[in-house]
Amino acid sequence: MVVIVVDLWTKYEVIGNMTLSESIEVLPFFNLTYVRNYGAAFSFLHDASGWQRWFFTAIAVSISAVILWWLKQAGKQQRLLPVAFCFILGGAIGNVYDRLVHGYVIDFLDFYVGQWHWPAFNIADSAIFIGAALLIIDMLTSKNGKKSSLDDNSGVK
């Protein structure tokens, strides 16, 4: 829930205080730049005819349902796994909200080196990345080293 609130708050601050494509230098390698992403990661399919909005929404909703099921299956002894899932779920919901309400995802975090800019992203994208990293850490640090804690607790082998 915290991820969703922070994500939506930051996006509304950006659209309320910046014009589209406006860029504010924060550090020599970081700008706040208001852009609209009609596609997925790295603007994949951004120039499609509009079907991608519903396609990416359906994927995110489906993945969210699976994550909710996995969260229910996680054992009480698990600490890292539910946190990872919550980061991913919060990020997915934040971006689904944008797609449903605006028709695009609001991005604004712009990191760069010289003239090379990483594709802009947002708090939801960051949360998804952090959640995925935590899942990998959980997998690598599981008890027996062969099964992730998801496998140990979900009945999925």
Backbone torsions as a table, in degrees:
resi	resn	phi	psi	omega
1	MET	NA	-37.4	179.3
2	VAL	-61.8	-42.9	180.0
3	VAL	-60.2	-44.5	-178.6
4	ILE	-62.8	-46.8	-178.5
5	VAL	-63.1	-47.6	-179.8
6	VAL	-64.6	-41.6	179.4
7	ASP	-61.0	-52.0	-177.8
8	LEU	-65.9	-39.1	178.2
9	TRP	-60.3	-47.9	-178.5
10	THR	-64.6	-38.9	179.1
11	LYS	-64.8	-41.8	178.7
12	TYR	-70.3	-29.5	172.9
13	GLU	-64.5	-41.9	180.0
14	VAL	-65.1	-51.1	-176.6
15	ILE	-70.7	-22.6	178.5
16	GLY	-83.7	-19.6	-174.1
17	ASN	-122.5	-2.8	-178.3
18	MET	-132.5	154.9	172.5
19	THR	-95.9	155.9	-179.7
20	LEU	-53.9	131.7	-179.5
21	SER	76.4	-1.8	176.6
22	GLU	-66.5	142.8	-178.3
23	SER	-130.7	131.2	178.6
24	ILE	-118.9	119.2	178.8
25	GLU	-72.2	127.9	178.3
26	VAL	-106.7	-45.4	177.4
27	LEU	-138.7	165.4	-178.3
28	PRO	-62.5	-6.8	179.9
29	PHE	-129.9	9.1	-174.7
30	PHE	-146.6	128.3	175.5
31	ASN	-123.6	155.1	162.7
32	LEU	-93.9	117.1	-176.8
33	THR	-132.7	118.4	-177.4
34	TYR	-81.6	113.9	176.2
35	VAL	-133.8	159.4	176.6
36	ARG	-112.5	130.4	-179.7
37	ASN	-111.7	109.2	179.4
38	TYR	-86.7	-6.5	-179.0
39	GLY	-108.3	-144.6	179.0
40	ALA	-114.8	-153.2	-179.7
41	ALA	-51.4	136.2	179.8
42	PHE	59.4	27.9	-179.9
43	SER	62.0	25.1	177.3
44	PHE	-55.2	126.6	-179.9
45	LEU	65.4	23.1	-178.8
46	HIS	-62.6	-26.0	-176.3
47	ASP	-100.6	14.5	175.8
48	ALA	-70.7	172.9	-170.8
49	SER	-80.1	3.3	178.2
50	GLY	122.2	-19.9	179.7
51	TRP	-62.4	-26.9	-176.7
52	GLN	-63.8	-28.0	177.6
53	ARG	-56.7	-49.6	-177.5
54	TRP	-75.1	-34.6	178.3
55	PHE	-62.7	-49.6	-179.1
56	PHE	-69.9	-31.7	175.2
57	THR	-64.9	-45.2	180.0
58	ALA	-62.8	-41.7	177.9
59	ILE	-61.6	-47.2	-178.0
60	ALA	-64.7	-39.6	178.7
61	VAL	-66.1	-41.7	178.5
62	SER	-63.4	-45.9	178.8
63	ILE	-63.7	-39.1	177.9
64	SER	-61.6	-39.9	178.1
65	ALA	-64.0	-42.2	178.0
66	VAL	-64.2	-42.0	179.3
67	ILE	-63.1	-42.3	177.4
68	LEU	-60.6	-40.4	177.4
69	TRP	-64.0	-44.2	178.6
70	TRP	-62.5	-39.9	178.1
71	LEU	-60.5	-40.6	178.8
72	LYS	-64.9	-32.9	-177.9
73	GLN	-81.0	-20.2	-176.3
74	ALA	-62.9	136.4	179.3
75	GLY	-71.0	157.2	-179.4
76	LYS	-61.8	-27.6	-178.5
77	GLN	-75.0	-14.5	-178.9
78	GLN	-74.1	135.3	177.2
79	ARG	-117.5	-50.2	-174.0
80	LEU	-74.0	-40.2	-176.2
81	LEU	-59.5	-50.5	178.2
82	PRO	-63.1	-34.7	177.4
83	VAL	-63.6	-45.3	178.4
84	ALA	-59.0	-47.4	179.7
85	PHE	-62.6	-37.9	179.5
86	CYS	-66.4	-38.9	175.2
87	PHE	-60.7	-47.9	-178.8
88	ILE	-63.8	-45.4	-179.3
89	LEU	-63.0	-45.2	178.7
90	GLY	-61.0	-42.1	178.0
91	GLY	-65.3	-42.8	179.7
92	ALA	-62.1	-44.5	-179.6
93	ILE	-65.1	-40.1	177.9
94	GLY	-59.3	-43.8	179.9
95	ASN	-75.3	-33.5	175.8
96	VAL	-63.5	-42.0	177.2
97	TYR	-54.9	-48.8	179.3
98	ASP	-57.7	-47.1	-178.1
99	ARG	-62.0	-41.6	-178.5
100	LEU	-72.3	-41.3	-175.9
101	VAL	-83.3	-43.7	-173.7
102	HIS	-103.4	-25.4	-175.3
103	GLY	90.3	2.3	-179.9
104	TYR	-158.7	168.4	177.4
105	VAL	-101.5	135.5	178.9
106	ILE	-86.0	119.5	177.4
107	ASP	-116.9	151.9	-176.8
108	PHE	-157.5	-9.9	-179.9
109	LEU	-89.1	113.3	-172.0
110	ASP	-122.3	102.1	176.5
111	PHE	-99.4	145.1	-176.3
112	TYR	-156.0	162.3	173.1
113	VAL	-131.8	117.1	-176.8
114	GLY	60.7	-122.3	178.5
115	GLN	-96.4	-3.1	-178.4
116	TRP	-90.5	118.5	-179.5
117	HIS	-108.8	131.3	170.1
118	TRP	-68.1	146.4	177.4
119	PRO	-56.1	136.5	-179.2
120	ALA	-61.4	149.1	179.7
121	PHE	-144.7	-172.1	-175.5
122	ASN	-139.6	-175.2	-179.1
123	ILE	-64.9	-39.4	179.1
124	ALA	-60.1	-45.1	178.0
125	ASP	-61.3	-40.8	178.8
126	SER	-62.4	-42.4	179.8
127	ALA	-64.3	-40.0	177.6
128	ILE	-62.3	-43.5	178.4
129	PHE	-62.5	-46.2	179.4
130	ILE	-61.5	-43.9	178.2
131	GLY	-60.8	-43.3	178.4
132	ALA	-63.6	-41.2	178.2
133	ALA	-62.9	-40.7	178.0
134	LEU	-65.3	-35.8	175.7
135	LEU	-62.4	-41.8	178.9
136	ILE	-65.2	-43.8	177.8
137	ILE	-60.6	-43.8	178.4
138	ASP	-60.5	-43.1	179.9
139	MET	-63.0	-42.1	-176.8
140	LEU	-75.2	-22.7	-177.0
141	THR	-109.1	13.2	-179.6
142	SER	-63.9	160.1	-173.2
143	LYS	-46.8	-57.3	-173.0
144	ASN	-95.9	-1.9	176.7
145	GLY	76.2	-9.1	-179.0
146	LYS	-108.1	-27.8	-178.8
147	LYS	-120.6	139.6	175.0
148	SER	-76.3	163.4	179.3
149	SER	-66.5	-23.5	174.8
150	LEU	-63.6	-46.2	178.3
151	ASP	-61.8	-40.3	-176.8
152	ASP	-65.6	-28.9	-171.1
153	ASN	-113.1	-11.0	-174.1
154	SER	-101.0	-9.9	-176.0
155	GLY	83.9	-2.2	178.2
156	VAL	-86.8	124.6	-179.4
157	LYS	-117.3	NA	NA
